[in-house]
């Protein structure tokens, strides 16, 4: 236990836990065995940190967040049931990270789920097992990132974005709200929107067409009527 700690009522601290100087543990926080908490870190009420997870210095984790719950790993069987794949990794959160209320970060199946320095997560975000989020990336509420995806540095991800697993997103990428990312984004600095997500310039052109679809339908209907009339007159 470090110096100048604040540990509130009804918190549970497991075996071999390390807590750095000037950190604050609010009421009903749970720290599993072998958890490490750095200096000047704040865990607000009801935060749960499962065993073996590591949280760095100057972090803030807001109420109800869960760090290190099992990743969603199940092996399908021939009889249409599923066997659980044990999740034996951990979560590593580096320095200066802030995590919003009720966000969940799954432990890795093997190895670590990693949030690099300066990452900022909003409320109600799901980070799956073995995900890695690069330095200073920010993610808005209700985004879900599937397992083993790697996100680069200085990215900005809007609210309600869905990202598939096992892909790589380059540095400084911007992903608009409600986008659905289904493949790698290899070009640094890309800006994508839509579901499936496409480059912003293509998206804007597509939206311009979409907004005029009713007019296009009316024009096609008018052309079809004129063509039918012309054919009917030729047959007379």
C-alpha positions as CSV (number, residue, x, y, z in Angstrom):
1,X,0.0,0.0,0.0
2,X,1.4,3.4,-1.0
3,X,1.3,6.6,0.9
4,X,-1.6,9.0,1.4
5,X,-4.3,6.5,0.2
6,X,-8.0,6.9,0.4
7,X,-9.9,3.7,0.7
8,X,-13.7,4.0,1.2
9,X,-16.1,1.7,3.0
10,X,-17.1,-1.7,1.7
11,X,-14.3,-2.0,-0.8
12,X,-12.7,-5.5,-1.2
13,X,-9.0,-5.8,-1.9
14,X,-7.6,-9.3,-2.8
15,X,-4.3,-10.9,-2.0
16,X,-1.0,-9.5,-3.4
17,X,-2.6,-6.2,-4.5
18,X,-0.3,-3.2,-5.0
19,X,-1.7,0.3,-4.8
20,X,0.5,3.3,-5.5
21,X,0.8,6.7,-3.7
22,X,-2.1,9.2,-3.5
23,X,-4.6,6.9,-5.1
24,X,-8.3,6.8,-4.2
25,X,-10.5,3.7,-4.0
26,X,-14.2,4.6,-3.5
27,X,-17.0,2.6,-2.0
28,X,-17.8,-0.9,-3.2
29,X,-14.8,-1.2,-5.4
30,X,-13.5,-4.7,-5.9
31,X,-9.8,-5.4,-6.6
32,X,-9.0,-9.1,-7.4
33,X,-5.9,-10.9,-6.5
34,X,-2.6,-9.6,-7.9
35,X,-4.1,-6.4,-9.2
36,X,-1.6,-3.5,-9.6
37,X,-2.8,0.1,-9.3
38,X,-0.4,3.0,-10.0
39,X,0.1,6.4,-8.3
40,X,-2.6,9.2,-8.4
41,X,-5.2,6.8,-9.8
42,X,-8.9,7.1,-8.9
43,X,-11.4,4.2,-9.0
44,X,-14.9,5.5,-8.4
45,X,-17.8,3.7,-6.7
46,X,-18.6,0.2,-7.9
47,X,-15.6,-0.3,-10.2
48,X,-14.6,-4.0,-10.5
49,X,-11.0,-5.0,-11.4
50,X,-10.6,-8.7,-11.9
51,X,-7.4,-10.6,-10.9
52,X,-4.0,-10.0,-12.5
53,X,-5.0,-6.7,-14.2
54,X,-2.7,-3.7,-14.2
55,X,-3.7,0.0,-14.1
56,X,-1.1,2.7,-14.5
57,X,-0.5,6.1,-13.0
58,X,-2.9,9.1,-13.2
59,X,-5.9,7.1,-14.4
60,X,-9.6,7.6,-13.7
61,X,-12.1,4.8,-13.9
62,X,-15.7,5.9,-13.4
63,X,-18.5,4.2,-11.5
64,X,-19.6,0.8,-12.6
65,X,-16.8,0.1,-15.0
66,X,-15.5,-3.5,-15.2
67,X,-11.9,-4.3,-16.1
68,X,-10.9,-7.9,-16.8
69,X,-14.2,-9.8,-17.1
70,X,-14.0,-12.8,-19.4
71,X,-13.7,-12.4,-23.1
72,X,-16.5,-13.8,-25.2
73,X,-14.9,-17.1,-26.2
74,X,-16.9,-20.2,-26.9
75,X,-16.1,-23.1,-29.2
76,X,-19.0,-24.5,-31.2
77,X,-19.6,-28.3,-30.8
78,X,-21.1,-30.8,-33.2
79,X,-24.3,-31.0,-31.1
80,X,-24.8,-27.2,-31.5
81,X,-23.7,-26.4,-27.9
82,X,-20.7,-24.3,-27.0
83,X,-17.8,-25.0,-24.7
84,X,-16.2,-22.1,-22.9
85,X,-12.6,-21.2,-23.8
86,X,-10.9,-20.2,-20.6
87,X,-9.7,-16.6,-20.6
88,X,-6.4,-16.7,-18.9
89,X,-4.9,-13.3,-19.9
90,X,-5.3,-9.9,-18.3
91,X,-6.0,-6.2,-19.0
92,X,-3.1,-3.7,-19.0
93,X,-4.1,0.0,-18.8
94,X,-1.2,2.4,-19.2
95,X,-0.8,5.9,-17.7
96,X,-3.2,8.8,-18.1
97,X,-6.1,6.7,-19.2
98,X,-9.8,7.7,-18.4
99,X,-12.6,5.2,-18.6
100,X,-16.2,6.2,-18.5
101,X,-19.0,4.8,-16.4
102,X,-20.3,1.2,-17.1
103,X,-17.7,0.6,-19.7
104,X,-16.4,-3.0,-19.9
105,X,-13.0,-4.2,-20.9
106,X,-12.5,-7.9,-21.3
107,X,-9.4,-9.8,-20.3
108,X,-7.4,-11.5,-23.0
109,X,-7.8,-15.1,-23.8
110,X,-4.0,-15.3,-23.8
111,X,-1.7,-12.3,-23.3
112,X,-3.2,-8.9,-22.6
113,X,-5.9,-6.5,-23.7
114,X,-4.1,-3.2,-23.8
115,X,-5.1,0.4,-23.5
116,X,-2.0,2.6,-24.3
117,X,-1.1,5.9,-22.7
118,X,-3.6,8.7,-22.9
119,X,-6.6,6.7,-24.1
120,X,-10.0,8.2,-23.3
121,X,-13.1,6.1,-23.3
122,X,-16.7,7.4,-22.9
123,X,-19.5,5.6,-21.0
124,X,-21.0,2.3,-22.1
125,X,-18.2,1.0,-24.3
126,X,-17.4,-2.6,-24.9
127,X,-13.7,-3.6,-25.5
128,X,-13.4,-7.3,-26.3
129,X,-10.5,-9.7,-25.5
130,X,-7.0,-9.1,-26.9
131,X,-7.9,-5.6,-28.3
132,X,-5.1,-3.1,-28.4
133,X,-5.9,0.7,-28.4
134,X,-3.1,3.0,-29.3
135,X,-1.9,6.1,-27.5
136,X,-4.2,9.1,-27.2
137,X,-7.1,7.5,-29.0
138,X,-10.6,8.7,-28.0
139,X,-13.8,6.7,-28.3
140,X,-17.4,7.9,-27.7
141,X,-20.2,6.1,-26.0
142,X,-21.8,2.8,-27.0
143,X,-19.0,1.8,-29.4
144,X,-18.2,-2.0,-29.5
145,X,-14.8,-3.3,-30.6
146,X,-14.6,-7.0,-31.3
147,X,-11.7,-9.3,-30.3
148,X,-8.1,-9.0,-31.4
149,X,-8.6,-5.8,-33.3
150,X,-5.6,-3.3,-33.1
151,X,-6.4,0.4,-33.2
152,X,-3.6,2.9,-33.9
153,X,-2.5,6.1,-32.2
154,X,-4.5,9.4,-32.1
155,X,-7.7,7.9,-33.6
156,X,-11.1,9.4,-33.0
157,X,-14.1,7.0,-32.9
158,X,-17.7,8.3,-32.7
159,X,-20.6,7.0,-30.8
160,X,-22.3,3.7,-31.6
161,X,-19.5,2.5,-33.9
162,X,-19.2,-1.2,-34.5
163,X,-15.8,-2.7,-35.3
164,X,-15.3,-6.4,-36.3
165,X,-12.6,-8.5,-34.8
166,X,-9.1,-9.3,-36.1
167,X,-8.5,-6.2,-38.1
168,X,-6.0,-3.3,-38.0
169,X,-6.9,0.4,-38.0
170,X,-4.0,2.8,-38.8
171,X,-3.0,5.9,-36.8
172,X,-5.0,9.1,-36.8
173,X,-8.1,7.5,-38.3
174,X,-11.4,9.2,-37.7
175,X,-14.6,7.0,-37.7
176,X,-18.0,8.7,-37.8
177,X,-20.8,7.9,-35.5
178,X,-22.8,4.7,-36.1
179,X,-20.3,3.5,-38.7
180,X,-19.8,-0.3,-39.2
181,X,-16.1,-1.1,-39.8
182,X,-15.8,-4.5,-41.4
183,X,-12.2,-4.5,-42.6
184,X,-8.7,-3.1,-42.2
185,X,-8.2,0.7,-42.5
186,X,-4.6,0.8,-43.7
187,X,-4.2,4.5,-44.7
188,X,-3.2,6.8,-41.7
189,X,-5.5,9.8,-41.3
190,X,-8.4,8.2,-43.1
191,X,-11.9,9.5,-42.4
192,X,-14.7,7.0,-42.8
193,X,-18.5,7.0,-42.4
194,X,-21.4,4.7,-42.9
195,X,-22.3,1.0,-42.6
196,X,-20.3,-0.5,-44.1
197,X,-17.8,2.3,-43.5
198,X,-16.4,4.0,-46.6
199,X,-14.2,7.0,-47.3
200,X,-15.9,10.3,-46.4
201,X,-15.8,11.6,-49.9
202,X,-17.5,8.5,-51.3
203,X,-20.0,8.7,-48.4
204,X,-20.9,12.3,-49.1
205,X,-21.5,11.5,-52.8
206,X,-23.6,8.5,-51.8
207,X,-25.7,10.6,-49.4
208,X,-26.3,13.2,-52.1
209,X,-27.7,10.4,-54.4
210,X,-29.7,8.9,-51.5
211,X,-31.3,12.2,-50.7
212,X,-32.5,12.5,-54.3
213,X,-33.7,8.9,-54.7
214,X,-37.4,9.9,-54.6
215,X,-36.8,12.4,-57.4
216,X,-34.9,9.8,-59.4
217,X,-37.7,7.2,-58.9
218,X,-40.3,9.8,-60.1
219,X,-38.1,10.5,-63.2
220,X,-37.8,6.8,-64.0
221,X,-41.6,6.4,-63.6
222,X,-42.2,9.3,-65.9
223,X,-39.8,7.9,-68.5
224,X,-41.4,4.5,-68.3
225,X,-44.9,6.0,-68.9
226,X,-43.6,8.1,-71.8
227,X,-42.0,5.1,-73.3
228,X,-45.1,3.0,-73.0
229,X,-47.2,5.7,-74.7
230,X,-44.6,6.0,-77.5
231,X,-44.7,2.3,-78.1
232,X,-48.5,2.2,-78.0
233,X,-48.7,4.9,-80.6
234,X,-46.2,3.1,-82.9
235,X,-48.4,-0.1,-82.7
236,X,-51.5,1.8,-83.8
